[in-house]
C-alpha cells in the first residue's frame, strides 16, 4: 500500500477535481481512497509514503497509437534516403527498417519504448507493430517486455501484402494467435486488436482472410487515408472510397481504431460517425511526413470519438497535445479553435478508448480506478487551479517533467530513478542491438 501525497492533486474526476494538498492511497493495482495528505496519512499510518514535494499529482498518460518497431530508429540515417512523398518515406525508411527486425530487435525496441514511456509518465500504450524479417512470436515478445516493465499494452500486428503472401499470412496468424492468447489468459495489463497497415497495401483477398481470422473476437487497428495513396488505390482499383472498403468488409465499428484519417471526404466522415468507429489523430507525424492535417474539428462536430496518439514521433503526450492544437489553428486560419477538442482527446477520449479494451477505469483518480499515477515537477509563475490546468500543461509543461510514475499500483520510477529496472544494463543491451541493426539496414 502506498500514499502519494504532499502535492497539488488534479484528479480529472468531475466530482472532486482538485485538492491543493492532496494524497492518493493505492492498494494493489487500484486506488483505495483520495483525500488530503493529513487525512490519508492519519488513516493509513503503515502505508509507504511517496512525497510529491508540493508538485503536481495527476493521472498517468495514455497513448492510443504508437509504433514500438521504430524504437531503434532515433538518429538513423539510411544510405540514399531522400524522400519526396509519403510512399518514399514508407518504402525508404520504415519498411526498410522493419524488414531487418528480428525478435531480438523487437525486444530491444520494446524496452527502449517502455523506458521512454515511463520517463514521460505514459503507462498505457496502443501499439501497431511490424517486423517483417521475423513475424512469428513478435507480439508475444513485446508482451513479455510489457509485463517486465509494467506498462499496460494493447498490441496488434500490421498486416500488409507488401512483402508477399507468406509474410502476409504470418502476420494474420500472429494477430489471431495473440488475440486468442489474451482471450484465454486474461491479464488486466494486456489487450489485443487486429492490426492492418494502410489500405493501399491490402487486397480484398487479404481483407477476407483478416475478417475470417478475427471472427469477431476484437476490434481492428488500421491506418486509413494517411496519405493520398489510399484514396487513389481505392478509387482506381476498387471504384469506391477508402471508408467504403472498410465498411464492405465489416471493419468499421465501435471497437475499431482508425489511425490518421487525413484525406477523408464528408460522406466518409458521416460513415465513421454512423458506425461509431473511433479515430486517433497523430499530429506531429502527419506534419513530419507532410501528408496534411486531419479534419479533427469536423469529426468532433459529427460526434466521432477521437483520441490522441504520437505514431512514435514522440513519447511525450504533452508535446503531441501542443502540436495538435497549433496545427488545427493553423489549418483553420483561426486562433480561437481547437482547445476543447485537443484537450478532450488526450484527457477524456484516450481514457474512453482504453475502456473499450481494459476493464479497469483509466485516466482518472478516484476510488476503484487503476492506480496509474504520475508526479510532475512544475512550479508556475502564475496562478494554477483546476480551471486553468490545461493552459499550464500546453504552455508550460512537457513529459520530461515527470519525476514519479506508477502503473497499476507498481512503482516504476521515483524521483527520476527507475525502480526494479536496471536502466544501465538495458540501455547497454539496446545500444548494442541497435548498432547491429543499423549495419544490416545500411549494408
Secondary structure, 3 states (H helix, E strand, C coil): CEEEEEEEEECCCCCCCEEEEEEEEEECCEEEEEEEHHHHHHHCCCCEEEECCCCEEEECEEEEEECHHHCCCCCCCCCCCCCCCHHHHHHHHHHHHHCCCCHHHHHHHHHHHHHHHHHCCEEEEEECECCCCCCCCHHHHHHHHHHHHCCEEEECECECCCCCHHHHHHHHHHHHHHHHHHHHCCCCCEEECEEECCHHHCCHHHHHHHHHHHCCCCCEEEEECCCHHHHHHHHHHHCCCHHHHHHHCCCCCCCCEEEECCCCCHHHHHHHHHCCCEEEECHHHHHHCCCCCCCHHHHHHCCCCEEECCCCCCCCHHHHHHHHHHHHHHHHCCCCCCHHHHHHHHHHHHHHHHHCCCCCCCCCCCCCCECCEEEECCCCCCCCCCCCHHHHHHHHCCHHHEEEEEECCEEEEECCEECCCCHHHHHHHHHHHHHHHHHHHCC
